[in-house]
Amino acid sequence: MTKKIATLHPRNPHQGRYDLTALVKTYPALKAFITQNPSGEETVDFSDDKAVICLNSALLAHFYQVPNWQIPAGYLCPPIPGRADYIHYIA
């Protein structure tokens, strides 16, 4: 039995690793949340709610020109790449 690998829609711009350098240029506040993983690669701590919200803000500003996105405290923060995928598959 072959395992099906989940992939993003081909038109989804969020393929592969995030270009954190480009995202920081668009949304400088993200820089404070960038850390290194054990392999020495730059990443964001996805267990940190504030880091995830900041990453989503950077993605929305960079890819969709939404500069002032906010989400109320205590709400779940949907991942932007997954939400974009829904839209691409529906289209």
N, C-alpha and C positions, 0 to 999 in steps of 0.2 A: 504494500500500500504506500503510495507516494503522499508526502505531506504537501499541502497547498501553502505556499508562502504568500502572506498578505502583502500587497503592494498598494501604493497610492495610485490614484488615477493619473494617466500620463500627462494631463494638462495641469495637475496640481504642482505649483511651484516649490513645494516643500519636500523635494526629493533629497535623500541622503542627509548628511550632517548639516547643521545650521552654519551659515557663514557669519560667525559671531563678529568678525571685524566689520563687515558691512552693516550688520544690525546695530552695532555700537555707533557707527558713523551717523546712522539715521536716528538712533535713540540712545544718546549718551548715558542715560541713567542705568542702562543694562550693564555697563562696565563694572559696577560695584558688585554684581552678582556672578561674575565669571570666575570660575575656579578651575583647577586642573584635576583631571581624573587620575587614577593610578598609572595609566599609560602615558601621562604627561600631556594629554590633549586638553584643550580648553573646552569647558562645558558649563552647564548651569546645574545647580543642585535642585533636582526636581522634587525633592522632599521639602523644600522651602517654599511655602505658599507665596511669599513676596517675590521670590526669584521667578516663579512660574508666571505670576501676573505681569511682572516686568518683561519677561520674554514675550508673552502674548502681546503686550503693548508695542514692543519693538517690531514684532512680525506684522501687526496691523498697520503700523506707521510705514514700515519699509515696503511691504508688498501691496497694500491696499489704500495708502494715503489716508489713513484714519489716525490723526495725530493725538486725539484726546480721549481715547477709550478708557472707560472706568468700569469697575464691577464693585458692587457693594460688599463691604466686609462680611465675612461669614458665608458667602455664596460659593458654590463650586465654580472653578475656573475651567471652562471647556478648552481643550487644546485646539488651537487655530488650524493646524494642518488637518486634523480629523474633520473639523467643521467644513473646511474648504473642500475636502474630499466628498462629503455628502453633496455639496452643491454641484461639483463636477459630474458625479454619477447621475444626479437627477437631470442635469442639463443634457 
